Amino acid sequence: MEKERATSQALTTSLRLSAREEFLRESSDMLRQSSLSLLLCSLTGLLAGIVFGSMAEMLKMLPGLLILIPPANDMRGNIYGAMVSRLGTAMHVGTFSPSLSDKNGVLRQNLLSSLNLMLSYSVILGVLVVIFADIFHICTQFPCGNSS
């Protein structure tokens, strides 16, 4: 009874290991690409943090710019999240082609629509920031007076 249980356990363990090895073999391209993508995102996030940290003096001079930080982060997630969803759907349906030269291509249309959304949303955010900064008496123009 003990031998059978030990043999069964060894067989189950070896099956699990071979299944893991097979999964890693089949998924190696995906793992490599996703690791590269995560590394790129981490590096650009680090660069953005360094640039933001170097703007500390400007943010002290123009505190109204702080109002833009949360909506700008939200804008990035909403616009690019929607674009990635549309491109992913196009890939699964089979209508995606990675060419930017095709004027009616899914990639080009999505990039242009995302650019249009980003620019229009930025203008709307700028107007809203000025309105709310005026309501709350926050300085948005250089040089700021000591009245705020």
Number of C-alpha atoms within 10 A of each C-alpha: 6 7 8 9 10 11 12 12 12 12 12 12 12 12 12 12 12 12 12 12 12 12 11 13 11 11 12 12 11 11 13 10 12 12 12 12 12 11 12 12 12 12 12 12 12 12 12 12 12 11 11 12 11 11 11 11 10 12 14 12 16 17 18 21 19 12 18 15 11 9 14 15 10 10 17 13 12 14 16 17 12 14 18 12 11 15 19 13 13 15 14 9 9 9 12 16 14 11 11 13 9 12 10 9 15 19 22 17 15 17 15 11 14 18 14 12 15 18 12 12 16 16 11 11 17 14 12 14 20 19 13 13 17 13 9 11 13 20 20 18 13 9 9 14 9 6 7 9
